[in-house]
Amino acid sequence: MASNALKTNAKISPERVDEALSIRDRLIIELLVSVLDEKLVIERHILKERLANLVELADYDAELKETIHGIVAKM
């Protein structure tokens, strides 16, 4: 069952890119630690979807969420 959290057409706010990149990197590390701990294999599209879900669950403002989604979509 796929979620609709992944936004492939999200707009990136240039002034929020550094903040969004930092958050994206932290979320990727958290997911990879979880995957390694569970000894799972994760494909790129699943990684993107899980990142998108974490972004949606986080308490970031709308502009930052949109920027993070845009950066994740470019991965």
C-alpha positions in Angstrom: 0.0 0.0 0.0 1.6 3.2 -1.2 1.2 6.6 0.6 0.5 9.8 -1.2 3.1 11.8 0.9 5.7 11.9 -1.9 5.3 15.2 -3.7 7.3 15.1 -7.0 6.3 18.6 -8.1 7.1 20.4 -4.8 8.6 23.9 -5.1 12.0 24.6 -3.6 12.4 27.9 -1.7 16.0 29.0 -2.3 16.3 30.7 1.1 15.3 27.4 2.8 17.5 25.0 0.9 20.3 24.7 3.5 17.9 24.1 6.3 16.0 21.5 4.2 19.2 19.7 3.2 20.2 19.4 6.8 16.8 18.0 7.8 16.8 15.6 4.8 20.3 14.3 5.7 19.2 13.7 9.3 16.1 11.9 8.2 18.0 9.7 5.8 20.4 8.8 8.6 17.6 7.9 10.9 16.0 5.7 8.2 19.2 4.0 7.3 19.9 3.2 11.0 16.4 1.7 11.3 16.9 -0.3 8.1 20.3 -1.6 9.1 19.0 -2.4 12.6 16.2 -4.5 11.1 18.6 -6.0 8.5 16.3 -4.9 5.6 16.9 -3.9 2.1 15.4 -0.7 1.0 14.9 0.5 -2.6 15.2 4.2 -3.6 11.5 4.7 -4.2 10.7 3.3 -0.8 13.3 5.5 0.8 11.8 8.5 -0.8 8.3 7.5 0.3 9.4 7.0 3.9 11.2 10.3 3.9 8.1 12.0 2.6 6.0 10.4 5.3 8.5 11.6 8.0 8.4 15.1 6.6 4.6 15.1 6.7 4.6 13.9 10.3 7.1 16.6 11.4 6.2 19.9 12.8 7.8 22.1 10.1 6.2 25.1 8.5 4.5 24.6 5.1 7.3 26.3 3.1 10.0 24.2 4.6 8.0 21.0 4.1 7.5 21.9 0.5 11.2 22.6 0.1 12.2 19.3 1.7 9.8 17.5 -0.6 11.3 19.1 -3.6 14.8 18.1 -2.5 13.7 14.5 -1.7 12.1 14.3 -5.2 15.4 15.2 -6.8 17.3 12.4 -5.1 
